[in-house]
Amino acid sequence: MSLDQPLPPLSQEGTGFATAWPIRAGDIDPYLRLRFDATARYLQDVAWEEMHSGEFQRTDPAWIVRRTVVDVVRPVHWPGRVELRRWCSAMSTRWTNMRVRITSDSGGLIETEGFWININEFTNMPTRISDDMLASLSRTTNEHRLRWRPWLIDPTPPESDTDMPFPVRATDIDQYNHVNNAMYWQAVEQYLVDYPKLVAGPHRAVIEYIAPVLARQHVTVRSRYEPGDRTGHPVLRLWFVVGGVTTTTVRIGPLPG
């Protein structure tokens, strides 16, 4: 699996964890499109629901996200309901790729995949997934040798007049004292106001979290927009920088394949 490949399909329809809820008015932009930050919160919420549907909240309670891929095949619009189906598409003993398919009753389709790392609650270091959860994850995948490989490797550009401050608010901080991963997508939405063509057709957005951002840190977002990259399609790249160190990278471009 790479940046230019489609996400793996569900091996057997009807498997995985499923839930549904209404699209809320606070989840949409002025054109009634489900925003990226709302989509990211949905991915957290369905993970939470699945974790608390069994015993895994006791055996494997703490996870962090290293990468999220969001493929918007057909935008989800308000009003309506969404159904979310979540399953494992690849795994190792300490981390897993979790796919989530979001469909709406009006025909919207968003395919996502997140690289989730199981961590020790006390050391915040990667730890082995419990045997029961490994058995559960393996029901939907035969890939048991998942390894981390970054997709977004473009170097961070130098400072410029287009750099945008990204103030960290108290409400952005999660239980680990980090900026919650969904909050970064609010900056993405801010840039999309100026580049509406990026989301006018099917598109892929990828975010990779390199290092956590803590409360009270000063974040700057650097951007580069290419009207036509090597594929001839427009691409937007973002880098979140704290004290000269890049903590998060984003790429938005056309949907592969």
VENSUL-V938643 format. One line per field, one symbol per residue. ss: DSSP state (A for helix, B for strand, O for the rest). phi: phi as a letter, one per 30 degrees, with the letter a starting at -180 (. if undefined). A space follows every 50 residues. Layout:
ss->???
phi->???
//
This chain:
ss->OOOOOOOOOOOOOOOOBBBBBBOOAAABOOOOBBOAAAAAAAAAAAAAAA AOOOOAAAAOOOBBBBBBBBBBBBOOBOOOBBBBBBBBBBBOOOBBBBBB BBBBOOOOBBBBBBBBBBBOOOOOOBOOOOAAAAAAAAAAOOOOOOOOOO OOOOOOOOOOOOOBBBOOOAAABOOOOBBOAAAAAAAAAAAAOOOAAAAO OOBBBBBBBOOOOBOOOOBBBBBBBBOOOOOOOOBBBBBBBBOOBBBBBB BBBBOOO
phi->.beccddddddbejcicbaaaddcddcbcdciddddddeddedddddddd dcdbcddcdbdbbbccbbcbccdbdcbcdkbcccbbadcaabdbaaccdb ccbcdcjdbbcbbbcccdbddcchcebdddeddedddddcacccbdbdbd cccdddddeaddebdbdcceddccdcicdedddddddeddddedbdddcd bebccbbbcdbdcceidccbccbbcceadddicdbcbbbcbbhicdcabb bbadddi
//
